[in-house]
Amino acid sequence: MTSRTSERSEEVRIDVYLRDGTLARLAEDVREGLQATPKALPPKYFYDARGSELFEQITQQPEYYPTRAEQSILDEVGAEIVDRVQPEELVELGPGSARKTHALLDPMCGDGNARRYVPVDVSESAVLESASRLVEEYDALSVHGIVGDFEHDLGRIPRNGERRLIAFLGGTIGNLDAAERQTMLRKVRGQLGREDRLLVGTDLVKDRNRLEAAYNDSAGVTAEFNRNVLT
């Protein structure tokens, strides 16, 4: 594990767990995935710095409805969620750029309850960028980022003794098969105290043409994103 701090070191801490042994784990995952039926590669390998950049472009494509739909829901009910939970800490699993996070942080900081934001993501560049941006935008907020994956590093989420809202947004849970979902949700359950709450975003059943268009945009950004995993 390595840690990074920003110039405002009292407000930002980034713990990096993926650097050591990452290539060995990648080889094992690829070997296992390509021997399986159907063949598969873990979605976490999409998100190097270039992959994270491409995914942000995907969310802006006209065919890609999930981000806009979830953002509109969070904008509508984010304050209500915060009012019910009264969280002092927001833990977000797989936040990427953390753009949707404002719908939760705004009411948390507005109430004066927010103390800490904990992004957990495989992309170090995404965690660093969002941490730097958010501590500038929210004066009272500190950030403790975790660069790791859901399979191995959920147990590294810090326990600060504060009421937490753990958010797993973006429909990312759909990237996991049934067994993986069960394992992950059990690990998340182990993180929840009596006053903590879990917020999960997931898509609804869609028309096949609309769904396929969202993941095969006419500009070819998703195609480039998919090829980037081979890089």
C-alpha positions as CSV (number, residue, x, y, z in Angstrom):
1,M,0.0,0.0,0.0
2,T,1.2,3.5,-0.8
3,S,-0.3,6.8,0.2
4,R,-0.4,10.1,-1.5
5,T,-1.4,13.5,-0.1
6,S,-2.2,16.8,-1.8
7,E,-0.8,20.2,-0.9
8,R,-3.7,20.4,1.5
9,S,-2.5,17.2,3.1
10,E,-4.8,17.6,6.1
11,E,-7.8,17.3,3.9
12,V,-6.8,14.7,1.3
13,R,-5.4,11.2,1.7
14,I,-5.2,8.6,-1.1
15,D,-4.3,5.0,-0.3
16,V,-3.2,3.0,-3.3
17,Y,-3.5,-0.8,-3.1
18,L,-3.5,-1.9,-6.7
19,R,0.1,-1.1,-7.7
20,D,1.9,-4.1,-6.1
21,G,0.9,-7.4,-7.7
22,T,-1.4,-5.9,-10.2
23,L,0.2,-7.6,-13.2
24,A,0.2,-11.0,-11.5
25,R,-3.5,-10.6,-10.7
26,L,-4.3,-9.4,-14.3
27,A,-2.6,-12.5,-15.7
28,E,-4.6,-14.8,-13.4
29,D,-7.9,-13.0,-14.2
30,V,-7.3,-13.2,-17.9
31,R,-6.3,-16.8,-17.8
32,E,-9.4,-17.7,-15.8
33,G,-11.8,-15.5,-17.8
34,L,-10.7,-16.7,-21.2
35,Q,-11.0,-20.4,-20.1
36,A,-14.6,-19.8,-18.9
37,T,-17.8,-20.2,-20.9
38,P,-18.8,-17.6,-21.9
39,K,-15.4,-15.9,-22.1
40,A,-15.1,-12.7,-20.0
41,L,-12.7,-10.2,-18.7
42,P,-13.3,-8.4,-15.4
43,P,-14.8,-4.9,-16.0
44,K,-12.3,-3.3,-13.6
45,Y,-9.6,-3.5,-16.3
46,F,-11.4,-1.0,-18.4
47,Y,-10.5,1.8,-16.0
48,D,-6.9,2.8,-16.5
49,A,-6.4,6.6,-17.0
50,R,-7.4,6.4,-20.7
51,G,-10.4,4.1,-20.0
52,S,-11.7,6.5,-17.3
53,E,-11.4,9.4,-19.8
54,L,-13.3,7.4,-22.5
55,F,-16.0,6.4,-20.1
56,E,-16.6,10.0,-19.2
57,Q,-17.1,10.6,-23.0
58,I,-19.5,7.7,-23.2
59,T,-21.7,9.2,-20.5
60,Q,-22.1,12.3,-22.7
61,Q,-23.2,10.4,-25.8
62,P,-26.9,11.0,-26.8
63,E,-27.6,7.2,-26.8
64,Y,-26.2,6.7,-23.3
65,Y,-29.3,7.3,-21.1
66,P,-28.2,5.7,-17.7
67,T,-26.1,8.6,-16.4
68,R,-28.7,11.3,-17.3
69,A,-31.5,9.2,-15.8
70,E,-29.7,8.5,-12.6
71,Q,-28.6,12.1,-12.2
72,S,-32.2,13.3,-12.6
73,I,-33.3,10.9,-9.9
74,L,-30.6,11.9,-7.5
75,D,-31.2,15.6,-8.1
76,E,-34.9,15.0,-7.2
77,V,-34.4,12.8,-4.1
78,G,-30.8,13.3,-2.9
79,A,-31.8,15.8,-0.3
80,E,-34.5,13.5,1.0
81,I,-32.1,10.6,1.2
82,V,-29.6,12.7,3.2
83,D,-32.4,14.0,5.5
84,R,-33.4,10.4,6.3
85,V,-30.0,9.0,6.8
86,Q,-28.2,12.1,8.3
87,P,-24.8,10.8,7.2
88,E,-21.5,12.3,8.4
89,E,-19.5,10.4,5.8
90,L,-20.2,9.4,2.2
91,V,-18.5,6.2,0.9
92,E,-18.9,5.8,-2.8
93,L,-18.0,2.6,-4.6
94,G,-16.8,3.1,-8.2
95,P,-17.5,6.8,-8.4
96,G,-15.4,7.5,-11.5
97,S,-15.4,11.3,-11.9
98,A,-17.8,11.7,-8.9
99,R,-19.9,14.1,-10.9
100,K,-23.2,12.7,-9.6
101,T,-21.9,12.9,-6.0
102,H,-22.9,16.5,-5.7
103,A,-26.5,15.5,-5.4
104,L,-25.6,13.9,-2.1
105,L,-22.7,16.1,-0.9
106,D,-24.6,19.4,-1.5
107,P,-27.3,18.6,1.1
108,M,-24.8,16.9,3.4
109,C,-22.5,20.0,3.5
110,G,-25.5,22.3,3.5
111,D,-26.7,20.7,6.8
112,G,-23.2,21.0,8.2
113,N,-23.0,17.2,8.8
114,A,-20.5,16.2,6.2
115,R,-17.0,15.4,7.4
116,R,-15.6,13.0,4.9
117,Y,-15.9,11.6,1.4
118,V,-14.4,8.2,0.7
119,P,-14.2,7.3,-3.0
120,V,-13.3,3.6,-3.7
121,D,-12.2,3.1,-7.3
122,V,-9.8,1.1,-9.4
123,S,-8.7,4.3,-11.3
124,E,-6.0,6.2,-9.4
125,S,-6.3,9.1,-11.8
126,A,-10.1,9.4,-11.2
127,V,-9.7,9.3,-7.4
128,L,-6.9,11.9,-7.4
129,E,-8.9,14.3,-9.7
130,S,-12.1,14.0,-7.8
131,A,-10.4,14.4,-4.4
132,S,-8.6,17.5,-5.5
133,R,-11.8,19.0,-7.0
134,L,-14.1,18.2,-4.1
135,V,-12.0,19.6,-1.3
136,E,-11.8,22.9,-3.2
137,E,-15.6,22.9,-3.7
138,Y,-16.6,21.9,-0.1
139,D,-14.6,23.8,2.5
140,A,-15.4,21.5,5.5
141,L,-14.9,18.2,3.6
142,S,-11.9,15.9,3.8
143,V,-11.4,13.1,1.3
144,H,-9.9,9.6,2.0
145,G,-9.6,7.9,-1.3
146,I,-9.1,4.2,-1.7
147,V,-7.5,2.9,-5.0
148,G,-8.5,-0.7,-5.0
149,D,-11.1,-3.2,-6.4
150,F,-14.3,-4.6,-5.0
151,E,-13.0,-8.1,-4.9
152,H,-10.0,-7.6,-2.7
153,D,-10.1,-4.2,-1.1
154,L,-13.6,-3.5,0.4
155,G,-12.2,-4.4,3.8
156,R,-9.7,-1.5,3.6
157,I,-12.5,1.1,3.7
158,P,-11.7,3.2,6.9
159,R,-14.0,3.0,9.9
160,N,-14.2,6.4,11.4
161,G,-17.0,5.9,13.9
162,E,-19.3,8.2,12.0
163,R,-22.8,7.6,10.5
164,R,-22.2,6.6,6.8
165,L,-24.1,6.4,3.6
166,I,-22.4,3.9,1.2
167,A,-23.4,4.6,-2.4
168,F,-23.0,2.1,-5.3
169,L,-24.4,4.0,-8.2
170,G,-24.2,4.0,-12.0
171,G,-25.8,0.5,-12.4
172,T,-22.3,-0.9,-11.8
173,I,-23.8,-3.8,-9.9
174,G,-24.9,-5.1,-13.3
175,N,-21.3,-5.7,-14.2
176,L,-21.2,-8.6,-11.6
177,D,-22.8,-12.0,-12.1
178,A,-25.0,-13.5,-9.4
179,A,-22.3,-15.1,-7.4
180,E,-20.1,-12.0,-7.6
181,R,-23.0,-9.8,-6.5
182,Q,-23.7,-12.0,-3.5
183,T,-20.0,-12.0,-2.4
184,M,-19.7,-8.2,-2.8
185,L,-22.9,-7.4,-1.1
186,R,-21.9,-9.6,1.8
187,K,-18.6,-7.7,2.1
188,V,-20.5,-4.4,2.0
189,R,-22.9,-5.6,4.7
190,G,-19.9,-6.3,6.9
191,Q,-19.0,-2.6,6.5
192,L,-22.4,-1.3,7.7
193,G,-23.0,-0.2,11.3
194,R,-26.4,0.0,12.8
195,E,-26.9,3.6,11.7
196,D,-25.3,3.2,8.2
197,R,-27.3,2.8,5.0
198,L,-26.6,1.5,1.5
199,L,-27.8,3.2,-1.6
200,V,-27.7,1.2,-4.9
201,G,-28.4,2.4,-8.4
202,T,-29.6,-0.1,-11.0
203,D,-31.2,0.1,-14.4
204,L,-34.7,-1.2,-15.2
205,V,-35.6,-3.5,-18.1
206,K,-35.3,-1.7,-21.4
207,D,-36.2,-2.1,-25.0
208,R,-33.4,-4.1,-26.6
209,N,-32.7,-1.6,-29.3
210,R,-32.4,1.2,-26.8
211,L,-30.1,-0.8,-24.6
212,E,-27.8,-1.9,-27.4
213,A,-27.6,1.6,-28.7
214,A,-26.5,2.9,-25.3
215,Y,-23.6,0.5,-25.4
216,N,-22.7,0.8,-29.1
217,D,-22.9,4.6,-29.7
218,S,-22.8,5.9,-33.2
219,A,-19.6,7.9,-32.5
220,G,-17.7,4.7,-31.7
221,V,-16.6,5.9,-28.2
222,T,-17.8,2.7,-26.5
223,A,-16.0,0.6,-29.2
224,E,-12.8,2.4,-28.4
225,F,-13.4,2.0,-24.7
226,N,-13.8,-1.8,-25.2
227,R,-10.6,-2.1,-27.3
228,N,-8.8,-0.1,-24.6
229,V,-9.1,-3.1,-22.2
230,L,-6.7,-5.0,-24.5
231,T,-4.2,-2.2,-24.2
